[in-house]
Amino acid sequence: MASVTFQPTCFIGVLTAVGLTCAYVASLYVKRYRPDDEQILKFRFIAVSIVSLLAVPIVYCLSTPAADGWPIYHWLGLRWSGLLPALVLPVLLTAVLFAGPILLKYLDGSLHVLLVPGHWAFNLSNLYWWRNLVVAPISEEFVFRACMVPILLPCFGASRAVFLVPLFFGLGHLHHIVERVIEGEPDLVQTIQVHVFQVFYTTLFGMYSTFIFLRTGHFVSIALIHSFCNYMGFPPFNEIFLYRRPTQLVIMLVFVIGLVAWLYLLYPLTLPSYYSNSIYHI
């Protein structure tokens, strides 16, 4: 495939990103949403898959041929070189950040269930598990990261893109408020508060994911850390206080050590040379 580069205007880049966001969210509501309806869930899987596939030619249309460019699939983070480190190191780095929550899961027995064969058999037949850990991470990271970074990078540059690209991802999660309204949620104020916080949290994660994508140049890295973070959920800081001292102090210490170690390892474990990444620079 011919090598290309991206030089769209800021207006075209942002307009396309807005369009992709709207298309992704709209695909979830082509059929009327009903909670706990597995048929609707299957339809959503198909709908977001179609949007993800259609995003590729849309992004490609904004590219221009260039002898010193890269094939479009390289821009999207789909390549073999550096794949093994991309599969391992970003997830390991993210696990270091979640050292405290992982310890809590160990203490409450949540990790032990991962060794039970029946647990995996149940999950593999559970559509909600597939949604949270497979379909959502792959489709969201592809549309909101792999497809948006190339078209927004020329306008904003790598450093600003880390903060601006995730805004589309975060705002895209506001549709959950619509779902709660459809379900007949009585406390609308609390619903809005919860999902505004979710937008903040997902935007924060989006910054981290965008950074990892720019450092590794691999789509698989961001899909895996997204799946891992969905499994872990927001760190349950309140659970720390369910334990007595000295266990409580040990848990707090592990939380701090995890954060400090993550900050220390953030750049060393994401060296572009490990991932054969010469496409993106930050």
C-alpha positions as CSV (number, residue, x, y, z in Angstrom):
1,M,0.0,0.0,0.0
2,A,1.2,3.5,-0.8
3,S,2.8,5.6,1.8
4,V,0.8,8.6,3.0
5,T,1.1,11.5,5.5
6,F,-1.5,13.7,7.1
7,Q,-1.8,17.5,6.8
8,P,-5.5,18.3,7.1
9,T,-6.5,21.8,8.3
10,C,-7.5,22.2,11.9
11,F,-11.1,22.8,10.8
12,I,-11.3,19.6,8.8
13,G,-9.5,17.5,11.4
14,V,-11.7,18.6,14.3
15,L,-14.9,18.4,12.1
16,T,-14.0,14.8,11.2
17,A,-13.3,13.9,14.8
18,V,-16.6,15.3,15.9
19,G,-18.3,13.4,13.1
20,L,-16.6,10.1,14.1
21,T,-17.7,10.7,17.7
22,C,-21.3,11.4,16.7
23,A,-21.4,8.4,14.4
24,Y,-20.0,6.1,17.1
25,V,-22.6,7.2,19.7
26,A,-25.4,7.3,17.2
27,S,-24.7,3.7,16.2
28,L,-25.6,2.6,19.7
29,Y,-29.1,4.0,19.4
30,V,-30.1,3.0,15.9
31,K,-32.4,0.5,17.7
32,R,-34.3,1.6,20.8
33,Y,-32.2,0.9,23.9
34,R,-33.6,-1.5,26.5
35,P,-31.6,-2.6,29.6
36,D,-30.7,-6.3,29.9
37,D,-31.7,-7.0,26.2
38,E,-29.0,-9.2,24.8
39,Q,-30.3,-8.8,21.3
40,I,-29.8,-5.0,21.5
41,L,-26.3,-5.7,22.8
42,K,-25.5,-8.0,19.8
43,F,-26.8,-5.3,17.5
44,R,-24.6,-2.7,19.2
45,F,-21.6,-5.0,18.7
46,I,-22.3,-5.0,14.9
47,A,-23.1,-1.3,14.8
48,V,-19.8,-0.1,16.4
49,S,-17.9,-2.6,14.3
50,I,-19.4,-1.1,11.2
51,V,-18.5,2.4,12.4
52,S,-15.0,1.3,13.2
53,L,-14.5,-0.1,9.7
54,L,-16.0,2.9,7.9
55,A,-13.7,5.2,9.9
56,V,-10.7,3.8,8.0
57,P,-11.6,5.1,4.5
58,I,-12.8,8.4,6.1
59,V,-9.4,8.9,7.7
60,Y,-7.6,7.7,4.6
61,C,-9.4,10.4,2.5
62,L,-7.7,13.0,4.7
63,S,-4.2,11.7,3.9
64,T,-1.9,12.7,1.0
65,P,0.6,10.5,-0.8
66,A,4.2,11.0,0.4
67,A,7.4,9.1,-0.4
68,D,8.6,9.6,3.2
69,G,5.2,8.7,4.8
70,W,3.8,5.4,6.1
71,P,1.1,3.0,5.0
72,I,-2.3,3.9,6.4
73,Y,-2.4,0.8,8.6
74,H,0.9,1.9,10.3
75,W,-0.7,5.3,11.1
76,L,-3.5,3.3,12.8
77,G,-1.1,1.3,14.9
78,L,-1.6,-1.9,13.0
79,R,1.9,-3.4,12.3
80,W,4.1,-6.4,13.2
81,S,7.3,-4.7,14.2
82,G,7.6,-4.2,17.9
83,L,4.5,-6.2,18.5
84,L,5.8,-8.4,21.4
85,P,6.8,-5.5,23.6
86,A,3.6,-3.8,22.7
87,L,1.6,-6.7,24.0
88,V,3.5,-6.8,27.4
89,L,5.1,-3.6,28.5
90,P,2.2,-1.1,28.5
91,V,0.0,-3.6,30.4
92,L,2.8,-4.2,32.9
93,L,3.2,-0.5,33.3
94,T,-0.5,0.0,33.9
95,A,-0.5,-2.9,36.4
96,V,2.2,-1.1,38.4
97,L,-0.1,1.9,38.6
98,F,-2.9,-0.3,39.9
99,A,-0.7,-2.1,42.5
100,G,-2.9,-0.9,45.3
101,P,-6.2,-2.0,43.7
102,I,-4.7,-5.4,42.7
103,L,-3.7,-5.9,46.3
104,L,-7.3,-5.2,47.4
105,K,-8.6,-7.7,44.9
106,Y,-6.1,-10.3,46.3
107,L,-7.2,-9.6,49.9
108,D,-10.9,-9.9,49.1
109,G,-10.5,-13.0,47.0
110,S,-11.4,-11.5,43.6
111,L,-8.1,-12.6,42.1
112,H,-8.5,-16.2,43.2
113,V,-11.6,-16.6,41.0
114,L,-9.4,-16.0,37.9
115,L,-7.9,-19.5,38.5
116,V,-11.3,-21.2,38.4
117,P,-12.0,-22.7,35.0
118,G,-15.8,-22.2,35.5
119,H,-15.2,-18.5,35.8
120,W,-13.8,-18.2,32.3
121,A,-16.4,-20.5,30.9
122,F,-19.1,-18.3,32.3
123,N,-17.5,-15.0,31.1
124,L,-16.9,-16.3,27.6
125,S,-20.6,-16.9,27.3
126,N,-21.5,-13.6,28.9
127,L,-22.2,-10.7,26.4
128,Y,-21.7,-8.1,29.0
129,W,-18.2,-9.4,29.7
130,W,-17.5,-9.3,25.9
131,R,-18.8,-5.7,25.8
132,N,-16.7,-4.4,28.7
133,L,-13.4,-6.3,28.1
134,V,-13.4,-6.9,24.3
135,V,-15.8,-4.9,22.1
136,A,-15.7,-1.6,23.9
137,P,-11.9,-1.4,24.3
138,I,-11.2,-2.4,20.7
139,S,-13.8,-0.2,19.1
140,E,-13.4,2.8,21.3
141,E,-9.6,2.8,21.1
142,F,-9.7,2.3,17.3
143,V,-12.2,5.1,16.6
144,F,-11.2,7.6,19.4
145,R,-7.5,7.0,19.4
146,A,-6.1,5.2,16.3
147,C,-8.3,7.1,13.9
148,M,-8.3,10.5,15.5
149,V,-4.6,10.9,16.4
150,P,-3.4,11.0,12.8
151,I,-5.9,13.7,11.7
152,L,-5.6,15.9,14.8
153,L,-1.8,15.7,15.3
154,P,-0.9,18.1,12.4
155,C,-3.0,20.8,14.0
156,F,-2.3,20.4,17.7
157,G,1.1,18.7,17.9
158,A,1.8,15.6,20.0
159,S,1.9,17.3,23.5
160,R,-1.4,19.2,23.0
161,A,-3.0,16.1,21.3
162,V,-2.5,14.1,24.5
163,F,-4.9,16.5,26.3
164,L,-7.3,17.4,23.4
165,V,-7.9,14.1,21.7
166,P,-9.4,12.5,24.8
167,L,-12.0,15.2,25.1
168,F,-13.9,13.5,22.2
169,F,-13.6,10.2,24.0
170,G,-14.8,11.6,27.3
171,L,-17.7,13.5,25.9
172,G,-18.7,10.4,23.9
173,H,-19.6,8.8,27.3
174,L,-22.3,11.3,28.1
175,H,-24.7,9.1,26.2
176,H,-24.9,7.0,29.4
177,I,-27.1,9.7,30.8
178,V,-29.6,9.1,28.0
179,E,-29.6,5.4,28.9
180,R,-30.4,6.1,32.5
181,V,-33.2,8.4,31.5
182,I,-34.6,5.7,29.2
183,E,-34.4,3.2,32.1
184,G,-36.5,5.6,34.2
185,E,-33.8,6.7,36.6
186,P,-35.7,8.7,39.3
187,D,-32.8,10.7,40.6
188,L,-31.6,12.6,37.5
189,V,-29.3,15.0,39.4
190,Q,-27.4,12.1,40.9
191,T,-27.2,10.4,37.5
192,I,-25.7,13.5,36.0
193,Q,-23.2,13.8,38.8
194,V,-22.1,10.2,38.4
195,H,-21.7,10.4,34.7
196,V,-19.9,13.8,34.8
197,F,-17.4,12.1,37.0
198,Q,-17.2,9.2,34.5
199,V,-16.5,11.8,31.7
200,F,-13.7,13.2,33.9
201,Y,-12.3,9.7,34.6
202,T,-12.5,8.5,31.0
203,T,-10.9,11.7,29.7
204,L,-8.1,11.2,32.2
205,F,-7.7,7.6,31.0
206,G,-7.8,8.9,27.4
207,M,-4.8,11.1,28.0
208,Y,-2.8,8.2,29.3
209,S,-4.0,6.0,26.4
210,T,-3.1,8.7,23.8
211,F,0.3,9.1,25.4
212,I,0.9,5.3,25.1
213,F,-0.3,5.3,21.5
214,L,2.1,8.1,20.6
215,R,5.0,6.4,22.4
216,T,4.4,2.8,21.1
217,G,2.7,3.4,17.8
218,H,0.7,0.3,18.4
219,F,-3.1,-0.1,18.6
220,V,-2.9,-3.4,20.5
221,S,-1.2,-1.6,23.4
222,I,-4.0,0.8,24.0
223,A,-6.7,-1.8,23.5
224,L,-5.1,-4.0,26.1
225,I,-4.7,-1.3,28.7
226,H,-8.3,-0.2,28.1
227,S,-9.5,-3.7,28.7
228,F,-7.3,-4.0,31.8
229,C,-8.6,-0.7,33.2
230,N,-12.2,-1.8,32.5
231,Y,-11.6,-4.9,34.5
232,M,-10.0,-3.1,37.4
233,G,-12.5,-0.2,37.5
234,F,-12.0,3.1,39.3
235,P,-9.6,2.5,42.3
236,P,-11.8,1.7,45.3
237,F,-10.0,4.0,47.8
238,N,-12.9,3.6,50.3
239,E,-12.1,-0.1,50.7
240,I,-8.8,0.7,52.2
241,F,-10.6,1.8,55.4
242,L,-12.4,-1.6,55.7
243,Y,-9.1,-3.1,57.0
244,R,-7.5,-2.6,60.4
245,R,-4.0,-1.5,61.0
246,P,-1.3,-2.6,60.1
247,T,-3.0,-4.1,57.0
248,Q,-4.5,-0.7,56.2
249,L,-1.1,1.0,56.3
250,V,0.4,-1.7,54.1
251,I,-2.4,-1.1,51.5
252,M,-1.8,2.6,51.6
253,L,1.9,2.1,51.1
254,V,1.4,-0.1,48.1
255,F,-0.9,2.5,46.6
256,V,1.8,5.1,46.9
257,I,4.6,2.8,45.8
258,G,2.5,1.9,42.7
259,L,2.0,5.5,41.8
260,V,5.7,6.5,42.3
261,A,6.9,3.4,40.4
262,W,4.6,4.2,37.5
263,L,5.8,7.7,37.3
264,Y,9.4,6.5,37.4
265,L,8.8,3.8,34.7
266,L,6.5,5.8,32.4
267,Y,9.1,6.9,30.0
268,P,11.7,4.0,30.3
269,L,9.0,1.4,29.6
270,T,7.6,3.3,26.6
271,L,10.8,4.1,24.7
272,P,9.7,4.2,21.1
273,S,12.8,2.2,20.0
274,Y,11.4,-0.8,22.0
275,Y,8.3,-0.8,19.7
276,S,10.0,0.1,16.4
277,N,8.0,3.3,16.5
278,S,9.3,6.0,14.1
279,I,5.9,7.3,13.1
280,Y,4.9,9.2,16.2
281,H,7.1,11.3,18.5
282,I,6.4,12.8,22.0
